[in-house]
Amino acid sequence: MPYYEFVCEDCNTKFEMKRCIAEIDDPAACPQCHGNHVARQVSRVMAFSHGDGGSVSALGDTGGCASCGGGSCASCSSHN
């Protein structure tokens, strides 16, 4: 199941939820304030390029993990 990013419009908390694709548009509650004014965010993805000789490089690498590519998700926060 993929993770989806959300932001609470009541308390501005950003969080991730693991959901199946069939549940993507189901209502979500904020884990901080339990409010229901939550908006799904557009997630960043990490892409890789395979070069000659088997080399692999990240495209658009701005740091972070393979989930967010930018150090802004919960996984990155736990590593930084």
KEKE-3310 file (N, C-alpha, C; in steps of 0.2 Angstrom, whole numbers, plus 5000, padded with zeros to 4 digits):
npx = (5004:5003:5010:5002:5002:4996:4989:4983:4970:4966:4975:4987:4996:5007:5006:5008:4999:4996:4987:4976:4974:4960:4955:4959:4952:4944:4938:4950:4957:4965:4980:4984:4975:4963:4954:4944:4946:4955:4968:4974:4990:5001:5013:5031:5041:5055:5066:5076:5091:5099:5115:5128:5139:5133:5131:5121:5111:5102:5089:5086:5090:5088:5092:5087:5075:5070:5056:5052:5062:5067:5069:5058:5048:5040:5049:5061:5063:5064:5077:5085)
npy = (4994:5011:5026:5042:5059:5072:5087:5096:5107:5114:5114:5114:5103:5092:5076:5058:5045:5028:5020:5010:5011:5012:5019:5032:5044:5044:5051:5059:5060:5071:5067:5075:5085:5079:5084:5086:5093:5091:5090:5082:5080:5084:5072:5071:5061:5050:5047:5037:5035:5024:5022:5020:5006:5002:5011:5021:5034:5047:5057:5074:5075:5080:5077:5069:5055:5040:5041:5055:5063:5075:5077:5080:5071:5060:5049:5054:5064:5056:5051:5062)
npz = (5000:4996:5003:5008:5008:5019:5025:5039:5039:5050:5061:5054:5054:5046:5039:5036:5028:5027:5014:5004:4986:4983:4993:4993:4992:5003:5018:5030:5046:5057:5065:5076:5080:5078:5069:5054:5043:5032:5019:5005:4999:4985:4981:4981:4970:4968:4955:4945:4935:4923:4919:4906:4908:4920:4930:4942:4944:4954:4948:4949:4962:4978:4991:5006:5007:4997:4997:4998:4993:4997:5010:5019:5023:5036:5037:5034:5044:5055:5053:5053)
capx = (5000:5007:5009:4999:5004:4991:4990:4977:4969:4964:4981:4993:5000:5008:5007:5007:4994:4996:4981:4975:4972:4953:4953:4963:4948:4940:4940:4955:4957:4971:4982:4986:4969:4958:4950:4942:4948:4962:4969:4979:4995:5005:5019:5036:5044:5062:5067:5083:5093:5104:5119:5133:5143:5129:5130:5114:5111:5096:5087:5083:5091:5089:5093:5081:5074:5067:5049:5051:5067:5068:5070:5052:5043:5041:5054:5067:5063:5067:5084:5089)
capy = (5000:5017:5032:5048:5065:5076:5093:5098:5115:5117:5115:5115:5097:5088:5069:5053:5039:5022:5018:5007:5016:5012:5023:5038:5050:5044:5056:5057:5064:5074:5063:5079:5089:5075:5088:5083:5098:5088:5090:5077:5084:5081:5070:5070:5055:5049:5044:5035:5034:5019:5024:5016:5003:5000:5017:5023:5041:5050:5063:5079:5073:5086:5075:5065:5048:5039:5043:5062:5066:5082:5077:5083:5067:5057:5045:5058:5067:5051:5050:5068)
capz = (5000:4996:5008:5005:5012:5020:5029:5042:5038:5056:5065:5050:5055:5040:5041:5031:5030:5022:5012:4997:4981:4983:4999:4992:4993:5009:5023:5034:5052:5059:5071:5081:5083:5076:5064:5048:5037:5029:5012:5002:4996:4979:4984:4976:4969:4966:4949:4944:4928:4923:4913:4903:4913:4926:4935:4943:4948:4955:4944:4953:4969:4983:4997:5008:5006:4991:4997:4997:4989:4999:5018:5022:5026:5042:5037:5034:5050:5060:5051:5053)
cpx = (5004:5005:5006:5001:4997:4993:4983:4976:4967:4971:4988:4998:5001:5009:5006:5002:4995:4989:4981:4973:4964:4951:4956:4959:4944:4943:4946:4955:4964:4973:4983:4980:4963:4952:4949:4943:4955:4962:4975:4984:4998:5011:5025:5039:5051:5062:5075:5085:5099:5108:5123:5137:5139:5128:5123:5115:5103:5095:5084:5084:5092:5090:5086:5081:5071:5059:5048:5056:5069:5069:5064:5047:5045:5047:5061:5068:5066:5074:5088:5090)
cpy = (5006:5022:5038:5053:5069:5082:5095:5105:5118:5119:5115:5109:5094:5081:5064:5048:5034:5020:5014:5012:5017:5017:5030:5044:5049:5049:5054:5062:5065:5070:5068:5082:5085:5079:5084:5087:5096:5088:5086:5082:5080:5079:5070:5063:5055:5045:5042:5034:5029:5021:5019:5013:5001:5005:5019:5030:5043:5056:5068:5078:5079:5084:5071:5058:5046:5040:5050:5065:5073:5082:5080:5078:5064:5053:5049:5062:5062:5050:5056:5070)
cpz = (5000:5002:5005:5010:5013:5025:5032:5041:5045:5060:5061:5051:5048:5042:5035:5033:5024:5020:5005:4993:4981:4988:4998:4994:4999:5014:5028:5040:5054:5065:5077:5084:5082:5072:5058:5042:5035:5022:5010:4998:4990:4982:4978:4975:4967:4960:4948:4937:4928:4917:4911:4909:4920:4931:4936:4947:4949:4951:4949:4960:4973:4990:5000:5006:4999:4991:4995:4993:4991:5007:5021:5024:5033:5043:5038:5041:5056:5059:5053:5061)
residu = (MET:PRO:TYR:TYR:GLU:PHE:VAL:CYS:GLU:ASP:CYS:ASN:THR:LYS:PHE:GLU:MET:LYS:ARG:CYS:ILE:ALA:GLU:ILE:ASP:ASP:PRO:ALA:ALA:CYS:PRO:GLN:CYS:HIS:GLY:ASN:HIS:VAL:ALA:ARG:GLN:VAL:SER:ARG:VAL:MET:ALA:PHE:SER:HIS:GLY:ASP:GLY:GLY:SER:VAL:SER:ALA:LEU:GLY:ASP:THR:GLY:GLY:CYS:ALA:SER:CYS:GLY:GLY:GLY:SER:CYS:ALA:SER:CYS:SER:SER:HIS:ASN)
# end
